[in-house]
Amino acid sequence: MALNALDRHVVVTGFMGAGKTTLGRDLARRLGRPFHDVDHAIEEVHGPIWDIFARDGEAAFRAIEAEFVRAATAARDPSVIAVGGGAVETRGLLRETDAFVLFVDVDVDTAWERVRRSNRPLARDESEFRRRYELRQPMYEEVADGTASDSDGAVLAAAGVHHETGSLDDLGALVPGDGRVALVGDAVVLGIYGPRAQEALGKRFASLHELPPGESAKQGAVLERLWGELRLDRSGTIVALGGGCTTDLAGFAAATYLRGVPWVAVPTTLVGQVDAAVGGKTAIDIPGGKNLVGAFHWPARVVIDETLLETLPERERRQGLAELVKTQLLAGRELDVRGAAAYKSAVCLRDPYDHGDRRWLNLGHTFAHALEAAADFDLPHGDAVALGLLAALRLSGRDTAAVEARLAPKAVAVDVERAWQALLRDKKRSGDTINVVLLGGNGPVVEARPAADVRRELERLIA
Ligand SMILES: NC(=O)c1ccc[n+]([C@@H]2O[C@H](COP(=O)([O-])OP(=O)(O)OC[C@H]3O[C@@H](n4cnc5c(N)ncnc54)[C@H](O)[C@@H]3O)[C@@H](O)[C@H]2O)c1
């Protein structure tokens, strides 16, 4: 069973009229992957499918289909492959491919409305159509690694993200496998949600590990203590329940303990739900800087239960709001938590190891990091990001009104020269230009801008 589509093909399946081609093509675009429509490819070689059915029968068609699916999934670079609704009847085919199987779910009435006037061989008779639907639904469910009915849902499923109200209480079922579970959280979060999480884990619960609050969790000494406390074998899973500090530290412990055990992130802050728990980056801080030691270790699952945010202090919510607004600017549209988690998931699946498009997520962060460093990190990250977004928008020639209205950034009193030096350290400078993430006409771009312009925008953020 594939837990996510990281470095794997996605095979999109579902009944006739589910919208597999539309959703598959959209998913491929969002993940930056090639898209193959197996029915379409078969028709190009063998002529219309209804003709193959009429001429040679369904079995012959299934054999051709299997051949196409095998060829498409044999390609080294992961792609998205939409298969016909009946591919599921070719026993074992989808399993054999080792792909992530995405089931596009649709209700039978919608499906029938969509296909009734087509010339599909299996959509001529309504009662036969409905009979097949009933027959196939359990087959899809059996082969599916994930289920979706819209574009964000497809991305979230591909990333292994489960977004549902009340899912904390289903944790026992949502943690993949059946091994033992070590639950990690800080004192505040464990105080509020620890007992519920523990109960939800039931017999799988093995141990509880408390971290110091906030950034002080992301220290070598805390990691070492956690390594020492863990008693999991390789079938075990670490569950990180908390904000970005908890998921960064526990995720890194999972990446390293026994040379890597699976982990599940249950983000309890807005920062965590729209950003930190998604994308597989884990890290601790060292005296030389934040997040300088870490690993890419994609969580086996991310469980997003927005009701956990109800207890989040306003100050913490603000931090997350800055990342949410950043994501909206990148996406070019309003997003809720689910949409923002899907946006980040797509970018990270597209560039899991941070060689390209993932840099977009740093919109405004060049400036934010410089201000934080100049303020000796006595500036909330969200406030710094809010200011950084202003600078990024101005350099992009964009209006800043939305950021001002949503985040009300206030210029900070820090030393200009210190901030500038920090920015230069953070950014590789080539000649007299500095690479910054900007918003272009077709979405985010990384562009070289004259150092003088970047400095001017930095100075505008300083009181
Ligand atoms: N790995 C990544 O991709 C990534 C991305 C963004 C940020 N981060 C990291 O995330 C960290 C910041 O995360 P954060 O802002 O979530 O901070 P955090 O983990 O420190 O949590 C903030 C505070 O809120 C409390 N809290 C958490 N959930 C609560 C809840 N539901 N109710 C009441 N209180 C709650 C915590 O006890 C803590 O004191 C930074 O270290 C940053 O580097 C990582």
Ligand as a Chemical Component Dictionary entry (heavy atoms), coordinates in Angstrom:
data_LIG
# 
_chem_comp.id                   LIG 
_chem_comp.type                 NON-POLYMER 
_chem_comp.pdbx_formal_charge   0 
_chem_comp.three_letter_code    LIG 
# 
loop_
_chem_comp_atom.comp_id 
_chem_comp_atom.atom_id 
_chem_comp_atom.alt_atom_id 
_chem_comp_atom.type_symbol 
_chem_comp_atom.charge 
_chem_comp_atom.model_Cartn_x 
_chem_comp_atom.model_Cartn_y 
_chem_comp_atom.model_Cartn_z 
_chem_comp_atom.pdbx_ordinal 
LIG N1  N1  N 0  9.423  22.079 8.584  1  
LIG C1  C1  C 0  8.901  23.089 7.939  2  
LIG O1  O1  O 0  8.648  23.022 6.735  3  
LIG C2  C2  C 0  8.561  24.335 8.696  4  
LIG C3  C3  C 0  7.807  25.338 8.097  5  
LIG C4  C4  C 0  7.448  26.463 8.836  6  
LIG C5  C5  C 0  7.869  26.585 10.148 7  
LIG N2  N2  N 1  8.618  25.597 10.699 8  
LIG C6  C6  C 0  9.061  25.692 12.114 9  
LIG O2  O2  O 0  7.931  25.750 12.931 10 
LIG C7  C7  C 0  8.293  26.396 14.137 11 
LIG C8  C8  C 0  7.181  27.310 14.570 12 
LIG O3  O3  O 0  6.013  26.552 14.729 13 
LIG P1  P1  P 0  4.730  27.118 15.498 14 
LIG O4  O4  O 0  4.532  28.524 15.134 15 
LIG O5  O5  O -1 3.639  26.143 15.271 16 
LIG O6  O6  O 0  5.229  27.165 17.008 17 
LIG P2  P2  P 0  5.197  26.141 18.249 18 
LIG O7  O7  O 0  5.315  24.748 17.841 19 
LIG O8  O8  O 0  6.220  26.656 19.185 20 
LIG O9  O9  O 0  3.780  26.412 18.882 21 
LIG C9  C9  C 0  3.484  27.683 19.359 22 
LIG C10 C10 C 0  2.947  27.704 20.780 23 
LIG O10 O10 O 0  1.577  27.374 20.747 24 
LIG C11 C11 C 0  1.270  26.353 21.690 25 
LIG N3  N3  N 0  0.204  25.564 21.066 26 
LIG C12 C12 C 0  0.336  24.771 20.002 27 
LIG N4  N4  N 0  -0.860 24.294 19.626 28 
LIG C13 C13 C 0  -1.768 24.778 20.502 29 
LIG C14 C14 C 0  -3.175 24.661 20.626 30 
LIG N5  N5  N 0  -3.879 23.978 19.725 31 
LIG N6  N6  N 0  -3.769 25.263 21.642 32 
LIG C15 C15 C 0  -3.057 26.024 22.511 33 
LIG N7  N7  N 0  -1.732 26.187 22.443 34 
LIG C16 C16 C 0  -1.086 25.586 21.430 35 
LIG C17 C17 C 0  2.541  25.631 21.912 36 
LIG O11 O11 O 0  2.604  25.057 23.176 37 
LIG C18 C18 C 0  3.596  26.722 21.728 38 
LIG O12 O12 O 0  3.832  27.372 22.938 39 
LIG C19 C19 C 0  9.605  27.094 13.910 40 
LIG O13 O13 O 0  10.632 26.443 14.587 41 
LIG C20 C20 C 0  9.819  26.957 12.410 42 
LIG O14 O14 O 0  11.185 26.851 12.067 43 
LIG C21 C21 C 0  8.960  24.489 10.011 44 
# 
loop_
_chem_comp_bond.comp_id 
_chem_comp_bond.atom_id_1 
_chem_comp_bond.atom_id_2 
_chem_comp_bond.value_order 
_chem_comp_bond.pdbx_ordinal 
LIG N1  C1  SING 1  
LIG C1  O1  DOUB 2  
LIG C1  C2  SING 3  
LIG C2  C3  SING 4  
LIG C2  C21 DOUB 5  
LIG C3  C4  DOUB 6  
LIG C4  C5  SING 7  
LIG C5  N2  DOUB 8  
LIG N2  C6  SING 9  
LIG N2  C21 SING 10 
LIG C6  O2  SING 11 
LIG C6  C20 SING 12 
LIG O2  C7  SING 13 
LIG C7  C8  SING 14 
LIG C7  C19 SING 15 
LIG C8  O3  SING 16 
LIG O3  P1  SING 17 
LIG P1  O4  DOUB 18 
LIG P1  O5  SING 19 
LIG P1  O6  SING 20 
LIG O6  P2  SING 21 
LIG P2  O7  DOUB 22 
LIG P2  O8  SING 23 
LIG P2  O9  SING 24 
LIG O9  C9  SING 25 
LIG C9  C10 SING 26 
LIG C10 O10 SING 27 
LIG C10 C18 SING 28 
LIG O10 C11 SING 29 
LIG C11 N3  SING 30 
LIG C11 C17 SING 31 
LIG N3  C12 SING 32 
LIG N3  C16 SING 33 
LIG C12 N4  DOUB 34 
LIG N4  C13 SING 35 
LIG C13 C14 SING 36 
LIG C13 C16 DOUB 37 
LIG C14 N5  SING 38 
LIG C14 N6  DOUB 39 
LIG N6  C15 SING 40 
LIG C15 N7  DOUB 41 
LIG N7  C16 SING 42 
LIG C17 O11 SING 43 
LIG C17 C18 SING 44 
LIG C18 O12 SING 45 
LIG C19 O13 SING 46 
LIG C19 C20 SING 47 
LIG C20 O14 SING 48 
# 
